[in-house]
């Protein structure tokens, strides 16, 4: 009997996987990558455990833009996300000869998607009624098909609930499990600052995969013309901005002083270039009126020397 275990690499999914393996079942660990999540998983968590990963692209962004069941506190469409994720997992389960799905969900841990009524709705919409086992809270939930059929022993499952992770940590310590990441909110859609950036970007039609990657980087500014300037915060972000630029984008950096790299998108004219150059000066080590190197597709653009952008404009233009 094979179980497909939704595996993020976090504590809860590691415990769920351990419980399934202790039942003597075959397991396939499945990780999802979305434009808004970055699980630290690239391979099988244990020797002998099969591993697969699925990457969600533009279709997932479209779901986030207009979820059937709405958003949570921020831009997190948790119900729609879970339905979509489980449908994709069901397809892989059928292809791989799996019999049921396993998740590390805990009853009451997340207010939008980990409630009894939400579990029922999600299972129904995903076409998986009775086929999702949640080992960490199974004793608090109706028996699933794997339990009723005797594939899994219900007495070996748990009755955890709520947002505290202390019971899971104690269990991991007892089982000698080490090296799991600390509990964190792994989805950027739950972050207020990122959600603010996302809403604003969508209002300007910036809804592609590249747009989503750029939202994760640097300081963002919307100029009066509608152009966007993104100022890197460190060398790593400067490199990522370079790799994500298109042929229409401009790059800017201060000459003769330590400086961030600024990326300017949708520039309408020289005023946008001057504002972006002044932004670059503001976050550099340059003082006073300085020279800013500006280029597009390797071709230099000659601009006059500029001062740092005024603080009132910084506040007016900055996003998130």
Buried (B, 14 or more C-beta within 10 A) or exposed (E): BBBBBBBBBBBBBBBBBBBBBEBEBBBBBBBBBBBBBEBEBEEBBEEEBBBBBBEBEEEBBEBBEEBEBEBBEBBBBBBBBBBBBBEBBBEBBEEEEBBBBBBBBBBBBBEBBBBEEBBEBBBEBBEBEBBBBBBBBBBBBEBBBBBEEEBBEBEEBBEBBEEEBEBBBEBBEEEEBEEBEEBEEBBBBBBEEBBBBBBBBBEBEBBBEEBBBBBBBBBBBBBEEEBBBBBBEEEEBBEBBEEBBEEEBBBBBBEEBEBBBBBBBBBEEEEBBBBBBBBBBBBBEBEEEBBBBBEBEEEEBEBEEBBBBEEEBBEEBBBB
